[in-house]
Amino acid sequence: MEKTYNPQSIEQALYQRWEENGYFRPHGDTSKDAYSIMIPPPNVTGSLHMGHAFQDTIMDTLVRCERMKGKNTLWQVGTDHAGIATQMVVERKIAAEEGKTKHDYGRDAFIDKIWEWKGESGGTITKQLRRLGASVDWDRERFTMDDGLSNAVKEVFVRLYEEDLIYRGKRLVNWDPKLHTAISDLEVENKDKKGHMWHFRYPLADGVKTADGKDYIVVATTRPETMLGDTGVAVNPEDPRYKDLIGKEILLPIVDRRIPIVGDEHADMEKGTGCVKITPAHDFNDYEVGKRHSLPMINIFTFDANVRDAAEVFNTNGEPTDAYSTALPDAYQGLERFAARKAVVAEFEALGLLDEIKDHDLTVPYGDRGGVVIEPMLTDQWYVRTAPLAKPAVEAVENGDIQFVPKQYENMYFAWMRDVQDWCISRQLWWGHRIPAWYDNDGNVYVGRTEEEVREQNNLAPVVVLRQDDDVLDTWFSSALWTFGTQGWPENTDALKTFHPSDVLVSGFDIIFFWVARMIMMTLHFVKDDDGKPQVPFKTVYMTGLIRDENGDKMSKSKGNVLDPIDMIDGIGLEELVEKRTGNMMQPQLAKKIEKNTRKTFENGIEPYGTDALRFTLAAMASTGRDINWDMKRLEGYRNFCNKLWNASRYVLMNTEDQDCGFAAGAELEYSLADKWIESQFELAAKDFNSHIENYRLDMAANTLYEFIWNQFCDWYLELTKPVLWKGSEAQQRATRRTLITVLEKTLRLAHPVIPYITETIWQSVKPLVEGVEGETIMTQPLPQYDAANFDEKATADIEWVKSFITSIRNLRAEYDIAPSKPLDVMLKAADETDAARLTANEQVLVSLSKLESLRVLAGGEETPACATALVGQSELMIPMAGLIDKDAELDRLAKEIKKTEGEVKRIEGKLNNQGFVAKAPEAVVAKEREKLEGYKQSLIKLAEQQATIAAL
């Protein structure tokens, strides 16, 4: 082993060896239990971010544990085609490089261009997965648009259509006017904005008056332009101001449209004016009100969100109707929506119908890709009827076939699934799974796996011209088939039989509905076991938290607080980091602010910490809470932990290589108390580690490793071996060497799932020294399990007493300012024979590690001089102080310390007696001051005891 731990020199070469030797593949022995995890497929356009690193560390730890248990283990890898994101990347590329648009290429040639891009640049995130040490089976890598998954997507679509679970209809969707496609709720980013609420007077028709004699009612709106599409006004049926108006009509200004007043609880009596304009074609809430009251829907916008030349008028079923005229005022035709807003407000003001304008805080929906305001739009789309699919999916969680960890996320799942809406699955893009539906010139629709199948099944003559639907499927549709589509479905493949259902899904709570629930619905519907029972896609759903920055803020490029996991592995200079965070920013002021924060936070850039330190940090943070605040200091601490393990291993190897470690037949071995104790502590660590992993508490598993390796093995056991290795008999030295190397080897195996690189590297040096350890790699060695036969309760109790003795001596040296190298005479007033025996049995270790001149048990009734004392168990440890210190100097030091401490007590008491401070300061600050006061008072007691001891000398 190298003298210094340098992760950069070992990691990439080691991973390449693992991959080339096929260690990540399932071993294929179907007589043994199988274990599988299907990786949530990251976007092919993406790069590794902290969320990926976090979840992939969790998955890899679980997979490595099960692989070491001998299971036939598969971690399925793959990427998502990411419809909108990928299309935008390539559109920007051809615009920048060639000055062309996708229309210059045409659909087929443009899709070829995307495949070309994927071949050249689409593997960034998979390269980064390798850097993270992910032990996925690369031989089985899948892509959501590969041939196998494309066939699965077509099969699912056709079957659902044949079962009347897929239909085409005109419904309201989130429409991106820039990208010209429907988008999911997850792709909508709601932003808080300062805006206005306009109050318009809507004249009552037919001479009707309000209860207070007015010939109009006032509606309040944040989107004046949509009034061109109003088909009703809602009032609360219990509102005394307006309930007599229900059933009457409004004469809508500007368009002169007669629209009804309806009674609906959507109108809040306490909010605004109590009257709500209803535009079913341009607002989701209005759409529902319109359905309840059979109000027609008037679409006033083009797909660019400009006012149409003529409106589209539909009934509540989305069918064209002549209930209202399609005419729109000439002055508004072709106007961009926000220009139309200004024009509408101006005209209302000119008509004397603008009642007032109020400042108003708005939540405005933006498309996260296109970056423009989303427009609710009536469009023809394909939908899945989700209610029939949701029922068995709810039952699967209710009856425990699928468990959520933490369990409270079941409530979020149930809330969505018990009020599930039909799923819009079509997108107006070119890149994606093209919908397998064809139309003839008469508008008839035919669904099939191929055009040939459509023609054959419907007896269509060759002269009948068919045109395939231009839309593609939502990427969530194909990813909903991920657990079974990746295993060869619809064929009943060996992989499907072996690895499905998978064992655990690791995902974020924000996509429970978008992905997790849809996988459950699709899998239960399409995958059955040999008895015909629907299969779940996974048995456990482990919901991870969101990684935030050190201040608890969500990481985002606009805040400049994003951290790249690869930068923490390899390190990055300050200037490069600044350029990375601000280089592509269009807003100079924002870029300046981010640069300033970056320079302040990372004065010297980011050091290289290595993959294992990053993984250990992520594991140690993997609590079951929702949010996790990132802490660079913890990353530094866990790099020190890796360094500690490296140096401890070198100590073990230096004392065991080319030495007799007691593996020869008939070798005489005399195990020390410390040897027996460390074996016992290891068994407890193995027991706790495995228990925590089974309960998905990786934070507690990491803490178990840290506690055992750092505190017990490195800090205590290695120290306890030194007296034996220096002065013990051959049999004792042999036994200690054997314990050193065997416990280290087991410890490396236990820690391997979390920190794979360092453990593999050290293990390769340790392996030749341990009898019976064979194999090319640590990752296929057994994961240590608890063995009660190796647990020695007496040794554990005895060593805890020894540790307490040594710690007490060290503490007394610190308290009385006695040099660590000063030999001491120590006496023990033993509480019983057990403690006396412990002192006698461990005298060599106690003298050596405590730096003692002499050590003895006091005889009964023996007089003692003035001593510094401490309790060790029930016994009293005593150090005669005469001659150890300068009495006058020590009394002087103590007097100064007492005076200083009394000053602190007085200062804090004064602060706490100040009612102004107690009333105004946060509760946590006051509590902290009280805690400090108690600490200082305890210090005064201790100092007084020391003063009395010294004065008595």
N, C-alpha and C positions, 0 to 999 in steps of 0.2 A: 504493500500500500504506500501511496505517496505520503510525504510527511504532512502536507497541508490539504485540507478538504477543498477541492476546486470542482464544483458541479459542472462548469462549462467543459471540462476536459473529459467527462465520463458520460454525459447524458445522451447526446445524439448518436454516438457510436453504439452505445448499449441498446438504444431503442431499435436501431437498424438491425442489430444482431437478433433481438427478440423477434422482430417481424420476419426477417429472412428465414429463421428457423421454425416459423409456424407455431410459436408458443401460444399465440392468441386464438388459435382455432379450437373448436370443440374436439375432445379426444375421440369421440365417436363410439364409445362403449355404451350402448343403449341399455345394458344391464344395470348401469348406475343411474342415479337420479340426474335429471336434466335441470339446468337453470339458465334462464335467458332474460336479457333486458334489451328492449328495442330503443336505440338512442332517439330522442326527439330530433328529427332531421333539421339541422340548421340550414338557413338559406344559402343557396349556392353562391350568391353574391356577397355573403357575409365574411366577417373576420371575427376571430375569437374575442369576446368581451367577458367581463367579470361574471356575468350570469352564466355563460357557457362554461367558463372555467370552474365555477362553483358546482354546477350540476354534473359536469363530466367527472370532477374529482369524486363526488359522491357515488356516481355509477361505477367508476373504475374501482373504487374501494370495495364496493359490494361484490362486483364481479371477481376481483382477485381473491377475495375471501372464499367465495364458493368454488372457484377453480382449485384453490389449495385444499378444499375439503374433498376433492376428488370427483366433483360433479362434472357432467358433460355440459360444459359452459359455453354459451354464445352471447356475445355482446354485438348485436346487429348494428351496423353503421350505414349511414347514407345521408343524402342531402335532398333538400326540397327545391323544386324548380322556381319557386318564388315569383309568380306571374308578373305582377306589376313591377317589382324591384328589378328583376332581370331585364324586362323589356325596356325600362327607363335607362339602365346602364348602357345597353347596346344602342339605344336611340341617341343618347348623349355622345357616345363614342363615334358613331358615323357622322353626327353633326359636326363634331370638333375636327375629325380627321378628313372627312370627305365633303362636308357641306351638304349632306343629303339627309332626307327624312325617310322613315320606313315606307312611305308611299312611293318614293322614288324607286325602291327595291321591289315593292309588291310583296304580298303576304308570304308566299313560299320562299322567295329569295331572302327575305328578312329573317324568317325562321332559320334558314340555313346559316345566316350570319350569327344568330344567337348560339346555335350549336357550335359554330367555330369559336366564338368567344368562350363558351363553357370549356372546350377542349384546351384552350390556351390559359385562361385566367380563372376558371371556376373552381380551382382546387385549393385556394388559399386557406380556407378554414380546415380542410382535412390535413394539410401540412401542419397547421398549428395544433390540431388535435394530437398529432404525433409528438409535438414538443411537450405537451402536457402529460405524456406517458400513457395515453388512453390505450388499453389493451383490447381494442375492437378487432373483429375478424375482417381484415381488409379484403380477403378473398371473396367475401360476400357483399361487398359494398354495393348499395343500391341508390338509384336516383328516381325521383317520383315521376319522371317521364321516360324511364327506360321501357323496353318492349314489354317486359313482364308486368310492370305496374300499369302501363297503358291498357293492356288487355284486361286487367282486373278492374280498372276504372270503367271501361266500356261495359263489362259484364254486370257490374253493380248498377250502373245507370239503366241499362236495358231491363234488368229484372225488376228494379223499383218502378219503372214506367209501366211494365206489364202488370204489376200488382197495384197500379193506381196510387203509388206512393210518390211519384214524380209527376208534376203537371206544369203547364206553361200558363202564366196569367199576367195581367196588368196590375201591378201593385206599386206602392210607394217604396223607394229605396234611397239609401245614401248615394248621391250622384256626384262624382268629381268632374266639374265642368272643364278642367284642364286636360285630364287623362281620358275623358269620355268613357267612363266605366262606372258601374256600381261598385261600391266597396263595403266591406264589413264594418261593424261597429268598432272592431279592434283597430281598424286602420283610420279611425276618426280620432283626432286629437282636439279635445275641448280646451279652448283658451279663454281666460278671463279678460274682458275688454271693457273700456268705458264707452258707453253709447247713450242712446236716447229712447224714450218712450213717447210716441206721438199719440195724442188724443184727437180722434176725428169724430165729427158729428155725422151720423147716418140718419137722414130724414125718414120719418115714418110715412108709409103710404096710406092713401085713402082717408086722410084727415084724422088719423088716429093720434091721440095724445097720451103722454105718460101720466103717471099718478100726480105729478106736480105741474101738469099742464104744458109740458114742452112737446113740440112736434118733431123731436129728434131724440135719439139716444146717443151716448158717447162710447165709442170703443177705443181701447188702448192697444197699440201694436208697436213692436220693435222692427217690423218689416213692412213698411207702408206699401212697397211695390206689389206685394202679393194680393192687395185688395182687388186688383184687376181680376183675380180668380175666386173671389168670395162667392159662396153659394148659400150662406146662412149666417145668422148671429145667434149665439147661445147665451141664455141667461139661466140662473139657477132657479128651478121650479119653486123653491121655498123663498125666493127673494121678493119681499112685499112691494118693492119698487117696480118690478117688471113682470111679475107672474101673470098679470092680466093681459100682457102683450103677447104671451105665447100663442102661436098660431097666426098672429098678424104678420105684416110684411114690411120690409125696408125697401126704399128706392135707392139702390146703390149709386152713389155719385160717380161721375166720369163715364161709366159704362151704361148707366140707366137700366140696371138689371133689377128686377123685383126678386127679392130673396126672403125666405121665411125667418121668423124668430122662433127658435126651438128651446125647449126646457131641457137642460142637461147639467148634471152635477159637475161636469168639467169647468163650468163657470163658477168661480169662487166669489161669494158675496163680499168677502173681506179684502179682496185683491183688486187693485185697479179700480175701474168703474163698475165692475160687476157684469159687464157686457163683453163678450169675446167674439171677434169676427172669426168665421170658420171658412178656411181655404183647404178643402180636403186633398187637393192635388199638390200642396206645397208645405205641409206641416204634418208630422206624424200624429200628434194629438188630435188635430182637426180631422185627419183621415179616419180615426176611430169614431169621433163624434159623427162624421158624415155617414159612416156605415150604420151607426145606431139609428139615424134619422132618415136614411135613404136619400141623402143629399147628393146631387150630381157632382162630378169632379171636373174642374176646368183647368187644364194645363196651359199656362200662359208662356212657358219658357221653351226655348230650343235647348239642345244638349250643350250649347255653349253658355247657357244661362242668360241669353238675350231674349227680349220680348218677341214672341212669335208674330208673324204677319196675321195669322188667324189662330184663334185658340183651338184646342182639342177638347171636346166635351164627351165625358163618359158617365155611365151609370155606376152604381156601387160595385157592380161585377166587372168593371173595366171594359164594358162594351160601349161602342159609339152610340150616342143618343142625341136627339134634337130638342132635348129639354130646354136648352138655352142656345142663343145665337153664338156662333164662333167669332163674331166680329170683335175686333179690338181697335181702340182709337188710333187713327193714323199717326198721331204725334208720338205714340209710344212704340210703334213697330220697329224692331231692330235695335232698340235701346239696350245697352248693357244693363244688368239688373240694378247696379248701384246708381247708375245715371237715371234709371227709371224711378228709383226711390226719390231722388231729388225732385224729379219732375212731378211725381204724385203729390209730394208735400207742397210744392209751389202751387199746384192747381187747387188743392184743398184750401190753401190760404187765400188764393184769388177768389174762390167761391164763398169765402167766409165760413168755411166748415172746419178750419183748424182750431181746435179748442185750446190746446196748450202743448208745450213740449217740455218734458222733464228729463233731467240727467238720469241715466239708468245703468247699473252694472249688468253686463251681459256675459253669458257663456256661449262663445261662438265656435261651431264645429269646423275644423280644418281637416283636409286630407293630409295624412302624414307623409305621403309621397309627393303629391302634386303641389301641396303647400297653399291651396286656395280654399276659400270658404265652400263647404259642402252644401249642395242644394238638394233638399228632398224632391224627388222626381218620379213621376208616374212613367214607368217603362214596362215593356214586355220582358219578363224574365222567367227562368225555370226555377221551380221550387220543389223542395222535399216536404211532404206532409210528415212532420216530426212527431205529432202526438202519438200515433200508433207505435212508433219506434221508441218513444221516451218511456212508455209504461214498463216494459221489461227491463229497461236500463235503470229505472228507479228501483224496481224490485231487486235487482242484482246487488245494489248497495244496501237496501233495507235488510235483506236476508244474510248479508255478510259474505257473499261470494266475492265482493270487492270491498276492500278496507281502505279508508282514507287515513293517512298519517300526516299531520295531526287530525284527530277525529272531527274537530269542529268544522273542517272544510266540507264535511258531508252536508251541513246546513246550507252552505252556499250552492252546492250542487243541487240539492232538493229544491231550493228556491227557484232556480232557473228551470229545472226540468218539469216541475209541476205547473209551470205557467209558460210552457214552451211555445214559441211561435214558429210558423213554417219558415224554412231555411232557404234563402235566395242563393242558388248555387251557380248562377251564370255570371260571367264577367265579359265586358266588351273589350277584350284584348286579342292579340294575335298569338301570344306565347302562352301555351298551356294545353290542357287536354281539350281538344275540340269536341263540342257536344255532338254525340252520335245521333243526330236527327237530320232528316232531309225534307225539303219542301218541293212540291211540284208547282206548276204555274197557276194552279187553282187555289193555292194556299193550304192544301192538305199536308199534314205532317206525318212523317213515318220515322219510327225509332228502330234502330237495329245496330248490330255490332259493326257492320260494313254496308256500303251501298249495294254490294252484290246480295247480301242477305235481305236487305229491304226490298229489292226488286223481286227476289225469289218468293219471299213470304207474302208479298202483296200482288203477285202476278202482274207486275208492271212491264209493259212492252218497252223495248229499247228506245222507242221514239219519245217516251215520256221523259222530259228533261227534269232532272233532280238537282237541287242546290243544297249543299250542306249548310247547316246553321253556322253563322260566322262566329258565334260566341264560344268562349272556352269556359271550363269549369273553375269555380273557386278553388284555390290551392288547398283550402281546408277539406275539400271533398276527397281529393286523392290522399291527403295525409291521414284522413279518417280511416283509411284501409291499411295503415302502415304495419300494424302488428301481424296481419295475416297476408297482405299483399306481398310483403318482402319474403315470405316463406313459400311462395309458389302458388298460392290460391289463384284461380279456382281449381287447380289440380290438387288432389289429396296427396301431396308430396311427403317424403320421409321427414323433411325439415318441419313441415307443418305439424305432423304427428308428434315429432320430438320436442319442438321448442314452443309450441302454442298450446295453451295460453302462456304468455310470458309471466315472469314473477313479479316484477315491480316496474312501475312507470315513475320516473323522476321528472317533475315538471313544476312550473310556476303557477301560483293560484290565479293569475290574471287570464289564463287560457283554459280554465276548467270547462267553460261552456264551449268555447270555440274549437277546442281540440279533444280534450279528455272525454267530455260527454258524447261527442260525435263518434269517437272511436268505440265507446261502449255500445252506442246504439247500432252502429254498422256491424260490429263484430257479432253481437248477439243475434242479429238478423241473418247473417250470412254464413257463420261458421258453427258447425254442429259437431259434437263428439260422435263416437261410434254408436252410441245409443240414441242419437238424434237430439240430444240435449244441447241447447244453445251454449256456446262457449263465451266466456268473458275474455277480453283482450289481455288483461293482467289481473293479478290477484290483489295487488297493493298499489295505491297511488300515494306516492310520497311528495307532498307539496313543500317546496323550498321557499325560503323568504327572499326578499329583494335586497340586493347588496347596495347600500347607500354609501356616500362618502363619509369622512370622519366627522362631519357636522350633522349627519343625518339627512342630507339632501340627496334626492334622486340624481344619479349620474346622467348627465346629458352633455352633448357637444356644445350647446348654447351656453352652458354654465362653465364649460372648460374644466369640469371635474371628473371627466372620464379617465379611467386607468386601463391601460392595455396590459393584460396578463403577460404577454411576451416581453414587454419592457421590464417587468419585474423579474422575469426569468433571466434575461440577457443583460439588463441594464440599459440606460439611455442617457446621453449627455443633456445638459440643460438647454442648450441652443436647439438641439434636435427636437427636444420635447416641446419647446415653445413653438417651433415651426410646425410640428405635427398637430398641435392644438389650434393654431390660428391661421395656418397657411391658406386654407380654402375659404376663409370667412369673407363674406361680402360687406359686413358692417364694421368699419374701422374702429369705432368707439368700443364695440363689444370685444373686438380682437385685442384692443389695448388693455381692456379690463382683465381679460383672460390671461394675457401675457404677464401682467403685474401679479395676479394671484399665483400663477405658475412659478414665477421667479421667487416669490415669497415662500411658497410651500416647499419647493424643491430647489434649494439654493445651489446644490451641486448635482442636479439631475437625479436619476434613480440608479442606485447601485445594482449590480447583478446579484440576485438572491438565489437563483437556481430553482428548478421545478419542485424539488421535494419541500423546500421551505414554503413555497407558495401553496402547495397542496396541503401541507400540515396546517397552515394558517386557515385555509378554507374549511378543512375538516373541523378544526377547533371552533370555528364560528357557526357550524351547522346545527344550531339549536332549532327547536320547533317553533320559534317565534317568526313573525311575518317579516320583520325588517332586521337587517344586520348592518351595523356601521363598520366600514372598513378602517383598519388601523395599521399604518405602516410600521409602528413600533412593535406590534405583535409579529409582523412579518420578520422584522429584524431579530426579535427574540427567538423565533422558531428557526431562523438560519443559525443562530448560536446553538440551538438545541441539536441541529444536524452536525454542527462542528464538534459539539461535546461528544456525540455518539462516535464520530470519526476518531477523535483523540483517545477515547476510552477503548475503542477497538484496537488501536495501535498499541496501547498499554498491554492489553490482553495478548496480542500477537507477540510482542517483545518478550513476554514472560512464558509463552507456550511453544513458539516455534523452536524446533530442534531441541525440545525438552521432553522429559518423560511425563506424559499427561495421564498415566495410569490406565491405559487401555489394554496393555498386555495381559494375557491370562495369568491369574494368580498374583497380580500386582498388589502390594500391600498399600491400603488406603486408610488414612485416618482423617475423616472430615471434621473441620472446625465447626464451631457453633455458627459462625458467619456463613459457611458453605450451606449448612442446613437451612438457615434463615433465608438466604437469597433464593434457594429452590422453592421455599414456601411462598415467598413474595411473588415469584414468577407465576406460580400456580394461581394465586389470587388475581394477578394481572390478566392472565389468560382467561380466567373465568369472567371477570368484569368486561374485558374487551369484547368477547364473543356475545355476551348478554347485551351490551350496548349496541353492537352492530345489528343484532336481531331485532332490536327495538328502534332502529333507525336513529339512534342518538350518537351520531358521529362525533359531536362535540365532546361527549363523555368518554367515548372510545379513545379519542386523541388525548384527552386529559389523563386517562389511565396509562397510556404509553409514556407520556411526558413524566408523570409522577414516578413510574417504575424506573425508566431509563435514567432520568436526570438525578432524582433524589435518592433512590434506593440502590440502583446498580452503580452509577458513576460516583455519586458523592459519598455513599456509605460503604458499599461492599468493596469497591476497589481500595479504599483506605484500610478496611479491615483485613484485606489480604496481605498488606505490606509486612506486618510483623511476622506472618507465617512464611512468606516467601523469603524474608531476610534471615529469620532465626529459627524457623520450624524444622522439625525432623523431616527426613526424606518422605516418609509416609504422609505427613501432613502437607508438605509442599506438593507432592504428587496429587493428592486429593483436591487441593485448592486449584492447581492448574487445570485439572479435569473439570472442576465446577466452573472456573472462569470461561473456558472455551465452550463448554456445552450450554451454559446459560446464555452466553452471547449468541451462539448459533440459534437457539430457540427464540431469543429476543428479536433477532433480525427477521425471522419468519413471522413473528407476531406483528411486527411493525411494517412488513413489506407492503401490504395492501394500501397503506396510506403514503409511505415514502419509498417507492419502488426502486429508484435509481441507487441511492446510497446503500440500501440494504443488499441489493444484488451485488454491488461492487465489493462490499466488505465480505459478504458471504462467500464469494469466490476465493478469498484468501483464507477464510475460516474452514471451509469445507474439507480440505485435505487433512486437517488436524483432528477431526471428530470421527470416531469409528462409527460405521454404519450409515453415514450420510453420503448418499450417492445421487447422481442426476446432474444435468447440465445447467439447470437454472433454478433459482430459489422459488420462482412463481409456480412450479409444479410440486414443490415440497409440501408436506402436510401443515396446515394451519394449527398451531398448538391449541389443545383443548385442556380443560381443567382435569387434573389427575390427583384425586384425594390422597393416593398413596404417597405422593411426594410432599404432602403438607405436614409439617412438624409444628404442632401448636406450642410445645414447650420451647423450642428453639426461637420461635417468633416472640414469645413473651420475654425470654432471656435477653435477646438482642435489643428489644425495645428498652430494657433496663440499662443495658450497656450504652446505647445511644444517649439515653437521658443523662447518664453519668458523665460522658464525654462532653455533651452539650453544656451541662451545668458548670463544669470546670472552665470551658471556653467563655461562658457568660460572666463568670466571676472574674476572670482575667480582664475582660473588657470593662466591667463595672469598677474595678479597683486599679485600672490602668497598670496591670502587671504584664510585662512583655511575654508574648507567646513562647519565647525560647527559654524563659526562666524556669528551671526545675522546681517543682513544688513537693512539699511533704503533705500528704492527704490522709485523712482519717475518715472512717465511716462508722457512724453510730447505727448499727444494723437493727432494723425493726424486727427481723426474724432470721431464722437459720437459712431461709431461701436466699435472702439478699447477701448474707455472709458467704454462702457457697458460690453465688454468682461472682462476687468479687474475687474469690480465690481461683475459680475456674478461668476467669478472663483477665487475670492480673497482667499478663504479658501485653495483651492488647490495650488495656486501660493505661498502663504505664507508658507505652509507646505513643499512642495517639493523643494522650493528654499531656505529654511531656512532664512526667512525674519523677521526682527523686526517690520517693518512697510511698508505699500504700499499705495501710493495714486497717484491720477491724478493731475498734476500741473495745477494751475489756470492760465488763460491767462495773459501774461506779467509778471509773477512771476520771480523774480531774483533767480538764482541758483548758488551754490558754484561750485568750481572745481569738476568735476565729471568724472568718467569713463563712457563711453556711448556705446550703441550698438543699431542697428536698429532692431525693431520687427515689421515686415510688413512695414508700412509707418510711424510708431510711433517711438519715441526715448526713450529708456530706460536709466535711469540715476542713478548712484550710487555715492553719495558724498564720496569723498575719505579721507577727513580730519579725523584723528584719527584712520583710519583703518590700516595704515601701518607706518613704520618708514621711513619718507621721505628721509633722508640722506642715509640710508642703501639701500633703493630701487633705488635711483638715482645712487648709486655706483654699484649696481648689473646690472642696465640697461647699464651703461657706459661700464662695462666689456663685456656684451653681444653684445653691438654695436661694440666694438673693435674686438671681436672675429669674428663677422659676416662680418665686413669690410675686415678682413684678408682672409676669405673664398672667398669673392668676388674678391679680388686682385689675389688670387691664381688661381682661375678658369679663370679669364680674361687673366692671363698670359699664361695659358695652351692653351686657344682658340686663342690667338694672335700668338702662335707658329705655323708657317705654316707647319713645319715638322709633328707635332702632328695631325693637321687637315687633312693633306694629307694621312698619313699612318693609322690612327685609323679607325676602322669600323664606318660607318655612324651612326649606332645606339649608339655607345659610345659617339660620338661627340654630337649627339642630346641630350643624357642623361646629358652631362656636361652643355649644354646650358639651359636645363630645371632646373638643380640645381642652376645655376647662377641667373635665373629669380626668383627662390624661395627665395634665399638669399636677393635679392634686395627688394622683397616684405616684407621680415622680417625686413629689415632696416627701411622701411617706417613705419611699425607698431611700431617698437621700438622707433622711433623718436616721434611718436604721444604719446606713453605712457610716454616718458621722459618729453614732454611738459606738459602733464596733471599733472604729479607728481610735476614738478617744480613750477607749478602755485598754489600748495596747500599752 
